[in-house]
Amino acid sequence: MDLGLSGRTAAVAAASSGLGLAAAKALAREGVTVAICGRRQARIDEAVAEVGEGAIGVVADVSTPDGATDFVAQATAALGQVDILVANAGGPPSGTFASTPLEAYIPALQLNLLSTVAMCQAAVPPMADRRWGRVVAITSASARQPIPTLILSNTARAGATGFLKTLALEIAEHGVTVNSVQPGIHATARFRQLHGHDPDDIAAVAENIPVRTVGQAEDFGRVVAFLCSTSARFLTGAAIPVDGGASRGLQ
């Protein structure tokens, strides 16, 4: 299926590994010129090689609004324009209400809410002027179904989901779609750090997922690419779980 993206450009944040990298690779396979960012030059160089010819690596830390804005600025300078923004960042520390001090909320909100706002403020107005654009934010299943011990992520990503929905409604008439994807458990490097390669351990994790397997990063990347496609032009304001059916709620 041709997604109609050949010749487009994309800025994919926090894409030196994991689901961000998978999204960048999926877009590149569709003929998109991709700029990715990460905090370490060596890892960015490795990721650029994985994405393929034409990819651009930028050293940027999107954990703060200033860093997020800087990434979009650097990507725009390198690409000429940004047609597609994939907003992404790592997760904050775990904790409960009882164990999490008030001062921990500010950096978590900067990481998983305000960085997305900042990237959108930098990237969306030029998209609207050109009357074509795609924003896809990688959030978390915790925005739909709060996860115990992840109160910071639950709080910040729920806020980001509300922001993205509001932005989608405001910008829809200008040809820009805004959606988020809410990943469940995927076989990323982080997952392997936690569970290793033990088949029994992995099977135990998969047993709690209705499809009885953990997700593959490549499959997740293809979902992101589809949301950026011409075929998805009527899809906006959605928060889509990509979790093998793990979210039990009706919405």
C-alpha positions in Angstrom: 0.0 0.0 0.0 1.4 3.4 -1.1 1.0 5.8 1.8 1.5 8.8 -0.4 4.4 10.2 1.7 7.3 10.1 -0.8 9.1 13.4 -0.8 7.7 14.5 2.6 9.9 15.4 5.6 9.6 14.4 9.2 11.1 15.3 12.6 11.0 12.3 14.9 11.9 13.2 18.5 13.8 10.8 20.9 14.4 8.4 18.0 17.8 7.0 18.8 16.2 3.8 20.0 12.9 2.1 20.8 9.6 3.1 19.4 10.8 6.5 18.1 13.5 4.7 16.0 10.9 2.3 14.7 8.6 5.2 13.6 11.5 6.9 11.9 12.5 3.7 10.0 8.9 3.1 8.9 8.6 6.7 7.6 11.9 6.4 5.8 10.7 3.3 4.0 7.9 5.3 2.6 10.2 7.8 1.0 10.2 10.4 3.8 13.4 12.3 4.6 13.7 12.0 8.4 15.5 14.0 11.0 15.9 12.3 14.4 17.3 13.4 17.7 18.8 12.0 20.8 21.1 13.2 23.6 24.3 11.3 22.6 26.1 11.8 19.3 27.4 8.2 19.1 24.0 6.7 19.5 22.4 9.1 17.1 25.1 8.2 14.5 24.1 4.5 14.9 20.4 5.3 14.6 20.9 7.3 11.5 22.7 4.4 9.9 19.7 2.2 10.8 17.1 4.6 9.4 19.0 4.8 6.1 20.3 7.0 3.4 19.2 10.7 3.7 18.4 10.5 7.4 19.7 13.4 9.5 20.8 13.2 13.1 20.5 16.0 15.6 21.8 16.1 19.2 18.9 17.5 21.2 17.4 16.9 24.6 13.6 17.1 24.4 13.1 16.7 28.1 12.6 20.5 28.4 10.5 22.9 26.3 13.6 24.8 25.2 15.3 21.5 24.1 12.1 20.4 22.3 11.8 23.8 20.5 15.5 23.6 19.5 15.0 20.1 18.0 12.3 21.4 15.7 14.3 24.4 14.7 17.4 22.3 13.9 15.2 19.8 11.9 13.6 22.6 10.0 17.0 24.1 9.1 18.2 20.7 7.9 15.1 19.6 6.1 13.9 23.0 4.7 10.5 22.3 6.3 8.8 19.8 8.6 5.7 18.1 7.2 5.4 15.5 9.9 6.1 15.8 13.6 6.4 12.7 15.7 6.5 13.9 19.3 8.2 11.5 21.7 10.1 11.4 24.9 11.2 9.0 27.6 9.2 8.3 30.7 9.5 9.8 34.2 10.5 7.8 37.2 8.0 5.4 38.8 6.3 6.2 42.0 3.0 6.3 43.8 1.1 9.3 45.3 2.6 8.5 48.7 6.2 8.2 47.5 6.3 11.0 45.0 7.1 14.5 46.2 5.5 17.6 44.7 8.8 18.8 43.2 8.9 15.6 41.0 5.9 16.7 39.0 7.5 19.7 37.3 10.2 17.8 35.4 7.7 15.0 34.6 5.3 17.6 33.1 8.1 19.2 31.2 9.2 15.8 29.8 5.8 14.3 28.8 3.5 17.4 28.4 5.3 20.6 27.9 7.9 19.2 25.5 5.0 18.1 23.2 3.4 21.5 23.5 6.7 23.2 22.6 7.3 21.0 19.5 3.8 21.6 18.3 4.1 25.3 18.8 7.3 25.3 16.6 6.1 22.9 13.9 2.3 23.3 13.5 1.9 26.9 12.4 4.1 26.4 9.2 2.1 23.2 8.5 -1.1 25.2 8.7 0.3 27.9 6.4 1.1 25.2 3.8 -2.3 23.5 4.5 -0.8 20.0 5.0 0.8 18.5 8.1 0.7 15.5 10.4 1.4 15.4 14.1 1.6 12.0 15.8 2.5 11.9 19.5 3.8 8.7 21.1 2.3 8.7 24.6 1.5 5.6 26.7 -1.3 3.2 27.5 -1.2 4.9 30.9 -3.0 7.9 29.4 -6.0 5.6 28.8 -5.7 3.2 31.8 -3.6 4.5 34.6 -0.8 2.2 35.6 -0.1 1.6 39.3 3.3 3.1 40.5 3.4 5.4 37.4 1.6 8.4 38.8 3.9 10.9 37.1 3.4 9.3 33.7 -0.3 8.9 34.2 -0.7 12.5 35.1 1.6 14.1 32.4 0.5 11.9 29.5 -3.2 12.4 30.3 -2.5 16.1 30.1 -0.7 15.7 26.7 -3.7 13.7 25.4 -6.0 16.6 26.3 -3.8 19.1 24.7 -3.5 17.1 21.5 -7.2 16.6 21.2 -7.8 20.3 21.6 -5.1 21.2 19.1 -6.6 18.7 16.6 -10.0 20.4 16.7 -8.5 23.9 16.3 -6.2 23.0 13.4 -8.3 20.5 11.5 -9.7 23.0 8.9 -6.1 23.8 7.9 -5.2 20.4 6.6 -3.2 19.3 9.7 -4.2 16.1 11.5 -3.2 15.5 15.1 -3.3 12.0 16.7 -1.6 10.1 19.5 -0.6 6.5 19.8 -0.7 4.8 23.2 1.8 1.9 23.2 1.5 -1.1 25.5 4.4 -3.5 26.0 6.8 -3.8 23.1 10.0 -5.8 22.6 12.3 -2.8 22.7 15.8 -2.6 24.2 14.3 -1.3 27.4 12.0 -4.4 27.6 15.0 -6.6 27.1 16.9 -4.8 29.9 14.0 -5.6 32.2 13.2 -9.2 31.1 16.3 -10.4 29.2 15.9 -13.0 26.5 14.4 -15.7 28.8 11.5 -17.3 26.8 9.7 -18.2 30.0 9.9 -14.7 31.4 8.7 -13.2 28.1 5.9 -15.7 27.9 4.8 -14.8 31.4 4.5 -11.1 30.3 2.7 -12.1 27.1 0.2 -14.1 29.1 -1.3 -10.9 30.4 -1.8 -9.5 26.9 -4.9 -10.7 25.0 -3.0 -11.4 21.8 -0.6 -13.5 23.9 2.6 -11.8 22.6 4.5 -8.7 23.2 4.4 -6.1 20.5 7.1 -5.6 17.9 8.6 -2.2 17.4 8.4 -2.5 13.6 4.6 -3.1 13.8 4.2 0.0 16.0 6.3 2.1 13.5 3.9 1.1 10.7 0.9 2.4 12.7 2.6 5.7 13.0 3.4 5.8 9.3 -0.2 5.1 8.4 -1.4 8.0 10.6 0.8 10.2 8.5 -0.5 8.9 5.2 -2.8 10.6 2.7 -5.3 7.8 3.4 -5.5 8.9 7.0 -6.5 12.5 6.2 -10.0 12.1 7.7 -8.5 10.7 11.0 -7.7 13.3 13.6 -8.1 13.9 17.3 -7.8 10.2 18.0 -5.8 8.5 20.8 -5.2 5.0 19.5 -4.1 2.1 21.8 -1.4 -0.1 20.2 -1.3 -2.7 23.0 -2.5 -6.0 21.8 -5.9 -5.4 23.4 -4.5 -4.8 26.9 -6.7 -1.8 27.5 -10.0 -3.1 28.8 -12.1 0.1 28.6 -14.6 1.0 25.9 -12.7 4.3 25.1 
